[in-house]
């Protein structure tokens, strides 16, 4: 029930970076992700352990994305 694909996870990171930038602290990032979960059907009732697992995965992806050199457009 509480499953996100790799593409959906990547899109969440993209949304956060576009809206809030690349310099979020981990607590600020977690708050942003939890707010996004409220907008995903079914995720407003996401159990705490599942939320923590997604937060960990997303935080690692966010940190990696923020350190990566930007691709030229």
C-alpha positions in Angstrom: 0.0 0.0 0.0 2.8 2.4 0.9 5.0 2.0 -2.1 6.9 4.5 -4.2 8.8 3.7 -7.4 12.4 4.8 -8.0 11.0 7.4 -10.4 8.5 8.7 -7.8 11.3 8.9 -5.2 13.4 10.8 -7.7 10.5 13.2 -8.4 10.1 13.9 -4.7 13.8 14.9 -4.5 13.4 17.0 -7.6 10.3 18.8 -6.1 12.2 19.5 -2.8 15.3 20.8 -4.6 13.2 23.1 -6.9 11.0 24.4 -4.1 13.5 24.6 -1.2 17.0 24.3 -2.6 20.0 22.2 -1.9 21.0 23.5 1.6 18.3 22.0 3.8 19.2 20.6 7.2 18.1 17.0 7.8 15.2 18.1 10.1 14.0 20.7 7.5 14.2 18.1 4.8 12.2 15.6 6.9 9.5 18.2 7.5 9.3 18.9 3.7 9.0 15.2 2.9 6.3 14.7 5.5 4.4 17.6 4.0 4.7 16.1 0.6 3.4 12.7 1.9 0.3 14.5 3.1 -0.4 15.3 -0.6 0.0 11.7 -1.8 -3.1 9.6 -1.7 -2.9 7.0 1.1 0.4 8.4 2.5 -1.4 10.7 4.9 -1.7 7.6 7.1 1.8 6.3 6.5 3.0 4.4 9.6 6.0 6.0 11.5 8.4 3.1 10.7 7.6 3.3 6.9 8.0 7.1 7.1 11.4 6.8 8.7 12.5 4.3 6.1 11.5 6.6 3.3 13.0 9.6 5.0 16.3 7.7 5.3 16.3 6.7 1.6 15.2 10.2 0.4 17.8 12.0 2.6 20.6 9.9 1.1 19.3 10.6 -2.4 19.0 14.3 -1.6 22.5 14.6 -0.2 23.9 12.7 -3.3 21.9 14.9 -5.7 23.1 18.1 -4.0 26.7 17.1 -4.2 26.6 16.0 -7.8 27.8 18.5 -10.3 25.0 20.1 -12.3 24.5 18.9 -15.8 24.8 21.5 -18.5 21.5 22.2 -20.1 
